[in-house]
C-alpha cells in the first residue's frame, strides 16, 4: 500500500508498505479520506506524541476491507470511521476510570500507524458506523468533533453563560456550534481571517459578535471586544494555540470566570500570569486535551446536521500532494485540507 511515512521530524516520503492483515479482533479499513489538522503540524515538527518512524493521520474514514476471525459486528463494505485513541486499561488512571490520563496513551497517526495511507488497521471496538447521510470527507471531522465534545464537558457551561473565543479554525467553529447547543448565551468570536468569520455568520452567529483580530494593532480588537462586554465574559477560550492569545485572555474576564486553553500551544511556550489575581478573582483555568469515548456523541451531532462541517473543507488533495496540503495550512491559505488516498 502507499503511505506517507516520517523517518524523522520534517522528513517524510510516499512509500510502499505491505498492506497489514487484521488479527482476530481487528479490522482493516480502506481509507477514503483523512483530514490534516494543526496537530499534524506539531507532529511534523516532532512534538506532541510523535514517535518515528510514523505513518501519521488521525482524522480518517473509509470502508472495511477485511475483518479478523473473532470480529462479528462488522463486515466487509461497512462505511466507518474510527476512534484513534488506544488505552492500556491497566494503569492507575485507567483503573480509576480516567482513561484520558492513561499512562500509556497511544494514538493512531501520532505514535501508531494512522490514516495517511491506503489502509489502516484498527481494533474492532474503536470502529464506528457512518450512514450514507455523511460523506467520507465530512466523517473525517468525527475526531475533532469528539475533541470539542470533550471540551464542552470540561468547560461545563451554564445556561446563558457569555463566551469569548479566540480562533475560528475548523475545531473552533465546531466548538462554537456545540457550545451554542449546550446553552451558551452571547458568544463573541475573534479571528484574523474574515472568511472564517463569514462561515460562522452563515451558521447563524450574529455578525456584530464576530470580531476581526488585528495582529498589527491588538489594541483595536481588544477595544472592540471590551466594548461588547465591558464587565467581562463568563468563559474565555483560546482556540488558536498562540501563547500571546492565551496570555491576553486575562484581559476579558471578571470574578469567577473560566479561562480555557483549547488550542495546541508549542510545548516549550510560557506565559506570565499573576497568581494573586487567580487567587483573589477565583478564576478557573481549564485545559482540554484530545478525547476518549466521545465518538458516539460526536457522530450524533454530525449525522443529525446539528453540527455543520461541509463549508470548512477548502482543499481536497491526493496522497501525493500531502506536503502541499501542509504548506497551505502553514501559509494560512486553507481552512481544512482533506487527503483522499
Order of alpha helices (4+ residues) and beta strands (2+ residues): beta-beta-beta-alpha-beta-beta-beta-alpha-beta-beta-beta-alpha-alpha-beta-alpha-beta-alpha-beta-alpha-beta-alpha-beta-alpha-beta-alpha-beta-alpha-beta
